[in-house]
Amino acid sequence: QVQLVESGGGLVQPGGSLRLSCAASGNIFRIDAMGWYRQAPGKERELVARIFSGSSINYADSVKGRFTISRDNAKNAVYLQMNILKPEDTAVYYCNADINYRGNFWGQGTQVTVSS
């Protein structure tokens, strides 16, 4: 049973920062792409950032220059450093990973709320 465990969400003021963490556990022998998606109420789930095993990175245009994705392969972990947070960043953030050459696995989601 493969599991992705997320942490780091919370309530912050505009301009603040949060760091999200996600670690994969279980019977894992390979992880390729890892990333973060988010879904706000009434909106579709969207890609925030994705990092591939070869270290290539994709960011949504809305977060470029503010968010940084990184990974630690030894820990089967992926991180998202979020700076200069805006109210429009408010969403449930989901960890995603391609594991064992098979499709996508998802975390349970963590709430990020940016509000005064």
C-alpha positions as semicolon CSV with decimal commas, in nm:
position;residue;x (nm);y (nm);z (nm)
1;Q;0,000;0,000;0,000
2;V;0,158;0,323;-0,120
3;Q;0,074;0,632;0,080
4;L;0,151;1,002;0,040
5;V;0,143;1,200;0,363
6;E;0,119;1,579;0,346
7;S;0,177;1,847;0,604
8;G;0,240;2,219;0,635
9;G;-0,090;2,380;0,546
10;G;-0,253;2,646;0,757
11;L;-0,380;3,000;0,783
12;V;-0,146;3,284;0,691
13;Q;-0,175;3,653;0,615
14;P;-0,117;3,791;0,266
15;G;0,255;3,822;0,205
16;G;0,332;3,536;0,440
17;S;0,499;3,204;0,374
18;L;0,429;2,836;0,418
19;R;0,626;2,523;0,339
20;L;0,437;2,212;0,237
21;S;0,590;1,868;0,273
22;C;0,492;1,533;0,129
23;A;0,656;1,197;0,190
24;A;0,576;0,873;0,013
25;S;0,585;0,544;0,199
26;G;0,508;0,180;0,133
27;N;0,639;-0,064;-0,123
28;I;0,827;0,186;-0,338
29;F;1,113;0,110;-0,570
30;R;1,094;0,412;-0,798
31;I;0,938;0,757;-0,808
32;D;0,944;0,963;-1,124
33;A;0,756;1,295;-1,130
34;M;0,635;1,449;-0,805
35;G;0,425;1,759;-0,779
36;W;0,168;1,977;-0,615
37;Y;-0,183;2,055;-0,735
38;R;-0,447;2,274;-0,579
39;Q;-0,822;2,310;-0,593
40;A;-1,018;2,613;-0,479
41;P;-1,394;2,604;-0,420
42;G;-1,580;2,610;-0,748
43;K;-1,265;2,564;-0,953
44;E;-1,094;2,274;-1,125
45;R;-0,787;2,115;-0,977
46;E;-0,480;2,276;-1,130
47;L;-0,111;2,205;-1,146
48;V;0,095;2,427;-0,918
49;A;0,441;2,281;-0,965
50;R;0,597;1,955;-1,077
51;I;0,951;1,822;-1,058
52;F;1,073;1,528;-1,260
53;S;1,332;1,270;-1,169
54;G;1,575;1,439;-1,406
55;S;1,522;1,765;-1,213
56;S;1,318;1,944;-1,479
57;I;1,053;2,166;-1,321
58;N;0,720;2,308;-1,431
59;Y;0,542;2,593;-1,252
60;A;0,203;2,746;-1,305
61;D;0,240;3,100;-1,434
62;S;0,051;3,231;-1,132
63;V;0,317;3,108;-0,887
64;K;0,640;3,165;-1,078
65;G;0,882;3,371;-0,875
66;R;0,695;3,303;-0,550
67;F;0,687;2,925;-0,509
68;T;0,976;2,680;-0,520
69;I;0,941;2,304;-0,556
70;S;1,215;2,066;-0,447
71;R;1,256;1,697;-0,371
72;D;1,467;1,469;-0,159
73;N;1,492;1,134;-0,330
74;A;1,652;0,966;-0,029
75;K;1,340;1,051;0,172
76;N;1,089;0,998;-0,111
77;A;0,975;1,350;-0,035
78;V;0,869;1,661;-0,221
79;Y;0,838;2,013;-0,083
80;L;0,673;2,336;-0,185
81;Q;0,805;2,661;-0,043
82;M;0,536;2,924;-0,085
83;N;0,632;3,289;-0,041
84;I;0,446;3,617;-0,086
85;L;0,120;3,433;-0,052
86;K;-0,192;3,592;-0,194
87;P;-0,561;3,537;-0,114
88;E;-0,601;3,373;-0,454
89;D;-0,358;3,102;-0,340
90;T;-0,625;2,978;-0,100
91;A;-0,704;2,618;-0,188
92;V;-0,662;2,258;-0,087
93;Y;-0,315;2,151;-0,197
94;Y;-0,258;1,793;-0,305
95;C;0,065;1,600;-0,337
96;N;0,102;1,383;-0,646
97;A;0,360;1,128;-0,753
98;D;0,425;0,873;-1,025
99;I;0,536;0,563;-0,838
100;N;0,664;0,224;-0,950
101;Y;0,611;0,309;-1,317
102;R;0,237;0,315;-1,252
103;G;0,008;0,612;-1,294
104;N;-0,046;0,878;-1,032
105;F;-0,084;0,857;-0,658
106;W;-0,242;1,134;-0,451
107;G;-0,216;1,262;-0,100
108;Q;-0,516;1,351;0,113
109;G;-0,479;1,725;0,065
110;T;-0,389;2,004;0,303
111;Q;-0,574;2,334;0,338
112;V;-0,394;2,660;0,270
113;T;-0,586;2,974;0,358
114;V;-0,445;3,320;0,290
115;S;-0,651;3,587;0,461
116;S;-0,626;3,892;0,682
